[in-house]
Amino acid sequence: SSSSSSSSSSSTLFSSSPFRQRHWSSASGHAAVFQSGGRGSGSGDSKLISQSQGPLYGQAPPSELFGKEAVELRGCGLLDPEAFAKGLEEWWQALAHSPAAARLLEEKELYPYFLNHPAVLVSFLKWIEMADSETVADLEALLLLPMNEVLGMAGSASKQLEFREHLAPLLDCLESFLEKEYGPQLQLYRRAKVMADLRNPHAWFQAARQKKRRWLLHLGPTNSGKTHAAMQRLFAAPSGLYLSPLRLLAWEVYEKMRRAGLRCALKTGQECIGPEDATHIACTVEMTPIGQSVAVAIVDEVQLILDPVRGASWTRALLAVQAKELHLCGASEPRELEALLHRLAGNCGDLATSETHRRLVPLVVEDRPMRSLEEAEAGDCIICFTRQDIMLTKMELDRLGKSPAVVYGSLPPAVRREQGALFNDPSSGRNILVASDAVGMGLNLDIRRVAFRRLRKFDGEASRSLNISEIRQIAGRAGRFGSRYGDRGLVTCFLQDDLEEVRRVLSGPGATVEEKEKALKAALFPTPAQLEDFSVAMEANLGESLPFAELLERFLKMAAVPPEYFLARADNILENARSLSDVRMPPGEKLVFTQTPVAPSDILATSALHDFASRYAGTGNVYFPHIVISEPTMAVTPRHILELEGLHKI
């Protein structure tokens, strides 16, 4: 049935048992035809295929070797005990690792975890020894079929029924076996499975479901005024929330609220400023106060609901915020985003309407690329995608007497804000900006021209080309409405091929087919309370608590999500969990610590996180270390800046 090897221990289970004599002591008349050319019975025909003959049927399918009619017969005795055991083991492994088979196991509420234990396989093979002849015959019919051909049927809509029929005997045997031999563990697993059921996320937030909320979608390109329209409604409301993708942007809106005379507060992962009874709150989306009822809420950059890492925070905000009016501001692409948001609103029992916004200032792609930094002029923003490129570009501009402002994601928000102000000030002498894609969100910058150093970036896993949405988001920062460059925005590149790609993207249709497929689902992640309940169930199953990383991995493997959603990635969370494996605290609390945006490669920050978590677990308090940063004794280098960024992160 496949070429994978079988351990001798499994096949020998049958060799000296009554099972061999019961099912193969004499061959059926039909099977004997293929051994002797005519009907026969008795011990002379009993072993139709011996071990010395090699593979069961080599490269030829059983229908060619034995005849099609024989393969369709049940219980014809074409397999000896060793081949039967080997075939069962190979199908056991297929059930454990095939996604198509995993779906059938899930339908029967069978836990694939059992199939990963060799002892369970040995127990299953012993259990099969006592099976009746009809059961063995049904299993034998499956084992005579090419495994790859059967599994391949799962990918064909027209062969789904046939695929299920072929696997039904094995799955029925497996279910009976697990129910009899591992009944208590199976029941505990099924209870845990219920706790990992994420198929009704809108039902998690009943306070929001009690309100008849109205969703207003403000979707459009950069510099289309979509956020401004929502802000006007927020500032006029008696109470409200602004949910930001960036701490820096939350700060900007908070300061606008203060200038408007509102009783306001700021809540981010780093600070909480303002009165407890504030009527208006600006916060990062991860800090959304879902227990607070307001008149108006704005969820900015709502397209990030599709992000595989942070997207679940946007999903939580959309489903949980208690607001009469929910204003969703974001890019108009991928184009299927609007339909997805309408479906989510419908699931919540809310009404959704859309407002389309068009760019207020034309965006023009230049005829030729920039040849060198000598061509950089006031109002230009040079886009780089690595810290090294940013530093090298800055050093070259300094050498040319065109000292720039610098903005990128790892800089402290206060520094980014200061650098942005220098760039916007015509008298500062720093009217060229070197920046990463951090300028794509937040920071109102007076950019005349965006110039891409290149159209590739490292996304945390690999170097890749920018997608259509990213190109449009960044390029659209040129020519901000109402600025001194508000008549038009310019876009160029340093490479001719990149310039042609930008021209194609900005003049062409929307998202690619691949991006459209990705745009159909919103990110989802379990809540701390769900992990707590799941932990209790798993502990009852195993008799001991699991390490948090293993607990989360099991939850995510068992989790069921609805069609509109996908499970957010947990790579960084799992890495942080492993680094905190020796810190004992409830799973819900540990989830909070593991969601800290600390890269595993950042040893200093990871060590600080471990220290904070240990102190919290021991005393309930975290004492921040006193760090003295002295002035550099020589010229500031990129390495010194990197060290300062790390200290700021801590």
N, C-alpha and C positions, 0 to 999 in steps of 0.2 A: 504493500500500500504506500510506502515511501522508502527512501534510501537511508533514513536515520537508523543508527544502531540501537540494539536493545540489550539491556543488561541480562546476563545469564540467570540472575536470581529470579526475574519475573517469568522467563520462559520455562524454567525447570519446575515451577509450581505445578504445572500440569503433567510433567513427564512420568511421574510415578504415582499419580493419584487416581482414585476411582473415576474422576472426570474423563480421563483418557479412555478408559474401558467403556464408560457409559456412552460416550458420543462417537468414538472412533473404533470400537472393537470389531465392527464390520462395516464395510462401505455399502452405501445404498446402491441399488441397481443402476440408477442414472449415473452416479459417479463412476461406477466400474466400467461403464461403456468407454470412457476416455482413457482408462488404464489398459484394458485388454481387448477392446474392439467389440465386445458383446456383453450381454448381461451376465453378471456373476455375483456371487456372494461368498462369504466365508473369509477365513483368516488370510488366505492368499492375496486378497485384494484390499486388505485393511489399510495399509499405509500407502496411499496413492502418490504422495509427494514426500520423499524422504529428505533428510537433512543433507545427504550426500549429493542430492541433485542441485544444490545451490539455491538461488533466489526462487521465490514462489512462481513467478512467471516472467522473469527477466524484464526485458523492455516491452514485451507484447502485452496488450490488455487481456483480461481473462476471457473476453468474448471471442478473441481470435484463437487463444490457446485451447479453450475448452468448448467453444461454441456458445452462441448467444443464449440459446435456450437453457443451457446448464447454469449460466450465471444468474438467470432470473429465477431458477428453482431455489426454494428455501430448504436448508438443512441437507444439502447434497454431499456434505463431508469432504469438500475439496481441500480443506486446510487441516494439517496435523496440529497437535497441541502446541508445539513450539511456534509455528507460524501464527497460530491464533493468538497466543499470548503476546507475541511481538507486534502484531497488528493492533491489538488493543492498546499497548503501551504507546505506539506511535499516534493513535487517535487521541489518546489521553493528553499527550503533549500538544496536539493540534487544538484541542478544546481549551487548553490553558493559554495559548498564545495567539489564536486566530480571532481577530475582531468580529468576524461574521459569526463564529461559534459562540463568542462571548455574549452576543446579543440574544442568542437562544438560551444560554444559561441564565441570563438576567430575566428572561420571560418566566422561567421556572423558579426564579428566586434561589438559584444555586450559586454559592460563593466560589469564584475561581481560585480563591486563596487555598482551598482544599487541594486543588490539583497541582499545587506547587510543592507538595510534600511527598517525597518518595514512599514514606510509610503508608500513606493513604492509598497510593497506587497498589502496593503489595497487598494491602487489605482488600482492595477492590478485586484484584485478580483471584484471591482466595475465595471471595464471596461469589464470583462468577462460577467457580467450580461446582457450586450447589444449584446453579440455575437449571431450569427445565430445558428440554430439547428444543422447544419452539423459540425460546429466547436466544439460545445459542445459534440457531439457524438464522434468525433475524440479524444477529450481530455478524455472522459469517458473511451474509450477503453484502453488508457494508464493507467488510474488510477486503472483499474481492474486487472492490471498485478502486480505481486510481484516486488517491487522496486529493491531489491537486485539482483533478477534474471536478470532484465533488465540491471542494471549497470554492472553486471558480464559479460554481452555479450561484453563489451568494451575490455576485456582482451583476447578475442578469435578472431583470424584473420578471421575465417570462419563465425563469427556472427556480424562482423562490420556493414554490410549493414542492417541487421535486427535491430541492436541497433539504427542506425540512423533513420530508418523508424519509430521505436516506439517513438522516441523523436521529430521527425519532427513537429507534430501538436503543441506541447507545445512551441518549439523554434520559429515556425512561428508566434504564438500568441504573444509571448514575443517581437519579433522583431516589429510587427505591433503596439503593445502597446507602446513601447519605442519611436518608430518613431513619434507617434501621441502625446503622452503626455510629452515626454522629448526630443523632436527633437533637440533643440539647444544644450543641454548638450551632447547628443549623438554625434553630429557632432564635438563638441570641443574635446570630448574624442577621436574620430577617428583621429583627427589631432594630438593630443598628442601621440597616438599610433604609428603614422608614425614616430614621433621624437624618439620614443623608439625602433625603428626597428634597430637592430644590425646585420642584416643578411648578410651584405656585408662589413665587417670590412676592407678588403683590399682596398676598395674604399675610405676610410677616408684619405688616405695619397697619394695624387695624385703626389706629387713631387717624391716619391719613385717609383710610377708606371711609370713615364716617363723614368726611367732608366731600362736598361736590366741587371738585377742583376744576379749574379751567386752564388748559395748557395753551399758551400762545407761542408759536414757533417763529422766531426771527432768524431766518436763514439767508445767507448771502455771502458774497466775496468780502475780502478785506477792504476796509475803507468804504463801506456801503451804509454806515450809520445805523446798523442793526442794534448794536449795544446801546447807543445813545437814546434810541427810541424807548428801550426797556428801562433805562436809567431814569428817564423823566417820570415814568409811572412809579418807580420805586421811591423816588424822592418826594413824590406827592402823596404817597400812601401813609396811613397812620403808623404802620409797622412794616418791617421788611427785612429780607436777607439777601445778601449778594454772595454767591458761591463762586470762588475764583479757582482757576487752574494753577495759579502761582501766588506765592506769598507776596511777591512784589506788587502784583496787581491788586491783591486784597488791601495792601497798604495804600495804594493810590486812591481806591474807592473810599476807604476809611477817611482819608484826609479830605476828600471831597464832601463826605457826609459832615465832617466837623466844620468845614467852611460854610456849609449850608445851614448850620445851626441845629442839626439833628442830635438827639440824645443817642449816641452811637457807641459801638464797641468793635474791637478787632480781635479775632480769634484765629490763630494759626498754630502749627505744631511747635513754634518757638515762643510765642507770647500770647497773653490774654490781657488786653488793655481796655479800660472803660468800665462803666457801671454794670452791675449785675442785671439791673432792670432796664437796660438800653432798649429803645424801640427799634433801632436799626442796627444790624450786625453785618460787618464784612468779614468773611472767613474763607480759608481754603476749603475746597470741596470735601476733603477728608475730615474736616472738623465740623461738618454740618450738624447744627443742633436740631435733631429730628423731633425732639420733644416740645419744641416751641411753636406756638401757633402765631402766624403772621398774615397780613393782608396780601403782600406781594413778595415773591421770591424770584431772583434771577439766577439761572444756572448758565454760566458762561462757558464758551468753547464746548458746547454739548456734544460735538462730534467725537470727543474723547471717550464717550461711552463705548466706542469700538476698540479702544486701546487694550491690548492683551495684558498689560501690567496694572495700569491705574484705572481702567475703565469701570471696574466694579464700584468705585466710589461715586461715579456719576450715576450709575444705575440705582444705588442706594438712595442718593439724593432725590432722583426723580420719583421713586416709589414711596419715599418716606416723608418728604417735606410736607408740613401742615400749612399750606398756603392756599388762599382762595384763588389767587392768580399765580401761575407758574410760567415765567417767561424764559424760554430756552433760546439762547443766542449761540450761533455757530456757523460754520462753513456750510455752503449749499451742496458740498460734495463730501462723500459719495452721494449721488442723487437718490439712492434708496434709503438714505438716512431719514428723510421726511416720512416715508411710509412706515419705517420701523418705529419711529416715535409715536405715530398715530396708533399703531398696534399696541404699544405699551400703554398709552393713555386709555385705549379701549379695555385692556385687561384690568385696569384700575377702576373702570367705571366712570372715567373722566371724559370731558369734552375737549377736543383739540382742534385748533384753527391755525392756519399758516399765513404768514406775511412774507412776501418775497421782496428782498432788498437788492437793488442794483448798485454797482460801484458808482460813486459820486464824481470820481476823477478818472480820466482815461489813463490806461497803462500802455506804454509804447516800448517795444523791443527794438534796441538800436541795431543799426545795419551791420556793424562790425564789432568784434570783441575788443576788450581793452588789451593793449599790447604789453603794458607794464604799469607798475604803480606810479610811474612818473605822470601818467594821465589822470590820476586821482584828483578830484576837485572837491571844493566845499559842498557838503550835502551828500557826498557819496558814502554808501555803506558797503564795505567789503565783507562778504559772507565766507567764513571758513568753518570747517567741521572737525578740526582737532585743535587742542590747546597749542601744539607745536606750530601749526600753521598760523594761528592767531598771533603767537609771540614773534614768529619770524616776519610776519607781515607788519606788525607794529614796529619792529626794529628797523626794517627797511624804510618805512615811512619816516621814522625818526631821522634816519640817515639822510633822507631827501629833504629834511626841514619841514615835513608835514606831519608833525606829532599828532596822533589820533587819540580819540577816546576809545575805550575798549569795553565791550559788554559780552559776557558769556555766562552759561548756567551755573558754574561752580563759584562764581564771585558772590560774596555776601550781598543781599538785596540792597543794603544801604550804599554799597560801592557801585552797584549797577545803576541805582537811582542817581547818584552823583555824576557818574560818567555820562548818563543820558542827558542830564541837565547841561553839562559842559558842551556836549555835541549840539544841543538845541540853541545854545547861547552864541549868537554871531560874533560876540566880542571876546570869546574865551580863547581863541586860537587853536581850538581842537574841534574843527568842523568836519573832519573825516572820521568815520566810525568803523572800527574793525570789530566784527561780531560773529557769534555763532547763530544757529537757528533759534536761540532764545529770543531774538527780536520778533519772531513769528507770532508771539502772544504777549500782550501787555506792552508797557512802555510806549507812550505816545512820543514818537520820534519824528523830527522834521527831515525825512529822507528824500533827497532829490532823485537819487539813482541807486538801485541795488545791483551789485556786481558779484556774481558767484565765482569764487576761486575755482571750484569744481562742483560737479553734481553727484558726488558720492559722500556717504557718511557711514560711520560705524555705529550700529544701533544697539550695541551691547552684546551682540552675538557674532556679527560678521559685517564686513564692508559691503554696502549695497548702494544702488542708485536711488536718488530721491524719487518718491512717487509723485503722481500728479497733484494730489492735495497739498503736499509739502512745498512743491515748487510754487504753486499759486499762493499759498499762505505767506511765504517769505517774500516773493516778488511783489505781492500786493501791498507791502509796507511802504513802497515808494509812492510819493505824491499824496500825503495825508490831506484830506479835505480841511480847509481853513488855515493851513500852514503857509509859510512863505513859498512853498513849492506846490501849492494847491491847484495849479493849472493842469498839471499832468505828472505822471510818474514814469521814470525810465528804468529799463532793465537791460543788463548786459552780462557777459561772462568773460573769462580770460582765455577760454578755448573755443575754437570755431564750432566743433561738434556739439559742445554744450550749448552754445548760443542757438544752434538750429533746433536742439531739443526743447529749449525754453520757448522758442518761437512756436514750435508745434503744439506744445502744451497750452500756451496762453491763447492760441487762436483756434484750437481744436475743440472737440466735444468733451464730455465729462470723463468719469472714471473708466478704467479698463475693465474688461470682463472679470479679471482676477480681483480687482478692488471692489467691484460690485458684489461679488460673492462674499467677500469679507464684511461688507457693510450691512449684511442682513442680520447680524446678531449683536446683542449687547453683552458686555462682560458681567459675570456674576461670581460672587465668592461667599462662602459661608460666614455667618455671624459668630461672634464669640460664644453666645448662648448655645448655638447649634453644636459647636465643637465641645462645649461642656457636656451636653446631653449625650453626644456620641461617645465621649470618653468614658462616661459611666457605663454605657452599654458594653463597650469593648472590654472594660476592666472586669465586668461580670462574666464575660465570655472567657477571658484568658486567666482570670484569677489574679491579675496584677496590672498595674498601670503601664501604659506604653510611653516611650519617649515621644515628645511632642512632634518631632519630625515624622516619625513613623505613623503616629496617630493622624496627622494631617494628610499624609500620603494615602493612607487607607480610606480616609473620608473622600478624598478627591477621586480615587478609583471607583468607589461605590456610588458616588453622587449621580443623581439623575437630574437633568436640566431640561427645560421646555425648549421648543424649536426656536424661539426668538433669542435665546441666550447661548453663551458658551462659557466654560469655566475659565476664569482669569488665570494667568500663569502664576506659579508660586515658587519659581526657582530661587529668587532672592530670599523669600520668607523661609524656605527650607534650609538654605545655607546658614541664615542667621539662627534658625532653630538648632541646627547641629552645633553651632558655636556656643549656644546657651544650654547644651544638653545636661550640664551638671547643675544648673540653676533650677530649683524646684519651686513651681508656682502653678496655680490652676491654669488649664489650657486657654481659657478666655483671656486671662491676663498675659500669658506668654504670647498669644497671637498679637497683642498690641506691641510688645517689644520687638517681635520678629518682623513687623511691618515697617520698622525704622528704615529709612532710605540709606542704608549703609552697605557699600559694596564689600563682598567677602575679601577682595584683594586689598582693601584699605585696612591694614593690620592695626594701625593706631586707633582708628574709629571703631573697629570691631572690638578691640580690647576695652575701649571706653564703654561701649554698649554692654559688654559682659560685666564690667564693674558696676554700672548703673543698675542693671538687672539684679545682680547679687545683693546690692545694698537694699533695693526695694523689697526683694524677697525676704530679707532678714529683718529689716526694721520698718518697712513701709515708707521710707524716705530716701531720697537720692541727694547726696551731697556733691556739688559740682567742684571739681578741683580748681585751685587758684593758679591761673596761667599768666606768667609775666612774659610779654613779648617785647624784646629789646629792639632798638633800632639796628638795622644791618650795618656792619662795620665796613662794608664795601658795596659796590654797585649791586642793585637788586637783580637777581637772576631768575629765570623761569623756575628753577628748582626751589628757590626761596619762596616764590609765590605759591608753588604747589604745597609747600609745608604750611604756609599761612592758611590756605584754603582748608587743609586738613584740620588745623587747630580750630578754625571757625566752625567747621562741621561739628566738632566735639562740643 
